[in-house]
């Protein structure tokens, strides 16, 4: 009877430890300090101060780090930049239209990591990396650039609009996914300055 009780206790302990690790892997709101970003696989806290210089003092990044909401999500100037950044940093593995290649597709409503349905989760995966060949991109993209990449990935979305949790109700009404050949001019107005060439 004692061995059986110990076995049940050990199994319960393992279940709680596993559940705790899974909870740690998800981004969570910290008390009055904004969002705590965690590594998608290990659950370790990500230090957003590490990596490529710059891009931490923009209004959009400050808002995102406090609220988890991406202010760039439908800004054409940020889409223009996000397209360029995605092409150089992501498309080699995820495909030109995020349809999937070596890495998984990012343009439908199936996510390898469910936390990536939220912009905080997708940001953490890009910043800190994930399994397989998905290494951290914080050395070649600063936080503001990562937000612009997230904006572009969301624009490539082809799944049901009801599943696009990153869009508010008004944005869902007006949502039009990317159409091949669509171009955002360099001088389009918005929050994001053109990238340096």
N, C-alpha and C positions, 0 to 999 in steps of 0.2 A: 504494500500500500504506500509506503514512504517513497519507494522508487518511482511508482506511478505518479505521485504528487510532484516529485522533483522533475519528472519528464514533462508533465503538463506545465509546470512553472517555467521550465527552460523554453518550451515552445512558445508560451505567452511572452516571455522576455524577448525572444527572437522576433516575434511578430511586432511587438512594440518598438523594438530597435529599428526594424525594417521600415515601419510606418513613419518613425521619426526621421530617418534618413531621407525618405521620399518627400516629407514635408519640408525638410531643409533645402531640397533641390529646387523648390519653387520660390520665385520672388515673393516677398511679403512686405507689407507696410510696417515700418518701424514706428515706435511711439514718438510722435512729434519730430521725427528726423527725416521723414520722407520714406523713400523706398530703400529696402535692403536688397541689393542684387546678389544672387548666389549662383555659383557655378552650376550649370545645367546637369552635370553628372555627379559631382561630389557633394554638392550642397555647401561648399565652403563659401564664405563671404568674399565677394569680389571687391577689390580696391579700385574704384573708378578713377582715382588719382594717378594710377599707373598707366604706362603705355605712351602712345604718341602725344607729343606736346600739343597744347591748344584745344579749342573746342569745348571747354568746360565752363566758360563764363557767358555763353549766349543765353538770352532769355528763354529760348526753347529748351535748352538743356537744364537750366535751373528749374523750370516748370516741370519738366519730365522727371527729374530726380526727386521732386517733392510730391508729385501727383500720380506719376505713371502714365500720364496722357501725353501723346506726341502732338505738339502744336503744328507740326509740319504736314500732317497726314494728307491734306488735300491741297497743299500749296504748290502751284505749278513751278515756281522757281526752285523749290526743294526737290520736286520730282525730276526736274532737269538734272540737278546735281546727283541725285540718288541713282539715276540711270547710269551716269558716267562712272560713279564709284562702284556700283554693282558690276558693271561690265569689266572693270579692272580687278576687282577683289573677289567676286563671287561666281560670275557666269562660267568660269572654267570648270567648276565642279557641279554647279546647280543648273546650268543651261542658260542660254541667252534670255529666255522668257521665264526663267525659274521653273521650267518644266521637269527638271531633274536630269542628271547625267551620272557622274560618279557619285555625287551627293544626291540626297532626296529632292523631289519636287517641292517647291515652296509656293506654288500658285493655286493650290486647291485647298479643300477644307480638311485634309488629313495631315496631321502633324506628328512627326516622329517623337517629338517631345511636346506633350499637351500644353505645357506652360507657354509654348511659342504662339498659342492663339492670342495671348496678351502681348502688347508691345514690350512690356517689361521683361517677359520671358525671352522674346526674340532678341532684344537688346543684349541680355545676359549671355545668350548663346553665341552671338556674334562677338561680343567683347571677350568672353572667357573660354570659348570653344566648347566642344562636345565630344562624343565618341568618334571612332574611326579617324578619317583624315581631316575632320573639322577642328583645326587648331584655333587658338585665340587670334583674333584680328585686332587686338588693341594696340599693336605696334605699328600697323599701317593705316588704321582708321581711328580718329579721335572720337569722343562721345557725340559731338555734333554731326560728324560725318556718318556715324553709325545710325543716328536718328534719320538722316536723309536716306540711307540704304533701306532702313525699315520702311520708310515712306514709299520707296520704289517697289519693294517686295509687296506691300499691301496694294499698290496700284496694279500689279500684275495678277492679282487674285481673280480666279475664274469660278470659284465655288458659289454656293447660294449666298446671297447678300445677308440673309438672316443669320448666317454663321460668322459674319464679319464683325466680331465683338469689338474691334478697334474703331469702328465707325459709330458715331452717335446716330440717333433716329433721323435727323435732318440729312446727314451725310449719306445714310443708306438710301434715302429717297432719290438723291442725285447721283449715286455712284455709277460710274461708267468705267469698266476695266480697260486696260491698255489695248489699243488696236495697233497691230504691226504697221509701222510707218509713221505713227504719231510722233510729232516733234515739238519740243518745248524750246522756243527761241531763247538765245542767250540773254536778250534784254527783257524777258518776261518779268513783270514786277512781282515781288513777294518778299518773304523773310530771309531768303538765302541768296547771298551774293554769288555771282558766277565763280566756279572753281578756278584756281590759278592753273594756267597751262604749263 
